[in-house]
């Protein structure tokens, strides 16, 4: 799950001292792999991550 970035499960895990991650990385890397397969070019992962983070932060 990438939205919301902090689910109740992740909040509970953090409260119990565990480290959890949301699904944002998976979203980005699925897109990156698709980009490479469709275009034959290496994906601009940093650009993709910045764009996704900007969208979730309410910027465009």
Backbone torsions as a table, in degrees:
resi	resn	phi	psi	omega
1	UNK	NA	128.2	178.8
2	UNK	-112.6	-9.3	177.5
3	UNK	-143.2	111.4	10.8
4	UNK	-77.7	153.4	-178.6
5	UNK	-65.9	-26.9	176.9
6	UNK	-120.6	101.9	176.9
7	UNK	-82.4	169.6	176.1
8	UNK	-60.6	-36.9	178.4
9	UNK	-62.5	-45.4	178.7
10	UNK	-65.4	-37.9	177.4
11	UNK	-64.1	-43.2	179.0
12	UNK	-65.0	-42.8	178.9
13	UNK	-60.3	-44.4	179.1
14	UNK	-63.6	-41.1	178.7
15	UNK	-63.3	-29.3	179.2
16	UNK	-90.2	4.3	176.6
17	UNK	90.8	5.4	179.7
18	UNK	-92.8	155.2	176.1
19	UNK	-103.5	127.1	178.1
20	UNK	-122.9	162.3	176.1
21	UNK	-131.3	149.4	177.3
22	UNK	-88.3	-175.3	-174.4
23	UNK	-90.4	10.9	-177.2
24	UNK	-61.0	-42.4	178.7
25	UNK	-61.1	-40.8	179.1
26	UNK	-64.8	-41.7	177.8
27	UNK	-57.8	-47.4	-177.6
28	UNK	-65.2	-46.0	-176.9
29	UNK	-72.2	-29.2	173.3
30	UNK	-64.0	-42.1	176.9
31	UNK	-65.0	-38.7	-179.9
32	UNK	-64.4	-44.2	179.1
33	UNK	-64.1	-42.6	178.1
34	UNK	-62.5	-42.5	178.4
35	UNK	-57.1	-47.5	-178.6
36	UNK	-64.5	-40.2	-179.5
37	UNK	-68.7	-37.2	-178.3
38	UNK	-77.4	-36.1	-173.3
39	UNK	-104.6	-20.1	-175.2
40	UNK	76.1	7.9	-179.1
41	UNK	-111.9	154.9	175.3
42	UNK	-68.5	135.9	-177.6
43	UNK	-76.5	147.2	175.6
44	UNK	-83.2	76.1	-171.1
45	UNK	-59.5	-40.1	179.7
46	UNK	-63.1	-40.5	177.8
47	UNK	-66.0	-42.4	179.5
48	UNK	-62.5	-45.0	179.7
49	UNK	-61.9	-44.7	179.3
50	UNK	-60.8	-41.5	180.0
51	UNK	-64.6	-44.9	-179.9
52	UNK	-64.9	-43.2	178.9
53	UNK	-63.1	-38.5	178.1
54	UNK	-64.5	-41.1	179.0
55	UNK	-62.5	-45.8	-178.9
56	UNK	-70.9	-21.9	177.3
57	UNK	-85.8	-2.6	177.8
58	UNK	92.2	4.8	176.4
59	UNK	-97.3	159.6	177.5
60	UNK	-130.5	NA	NA
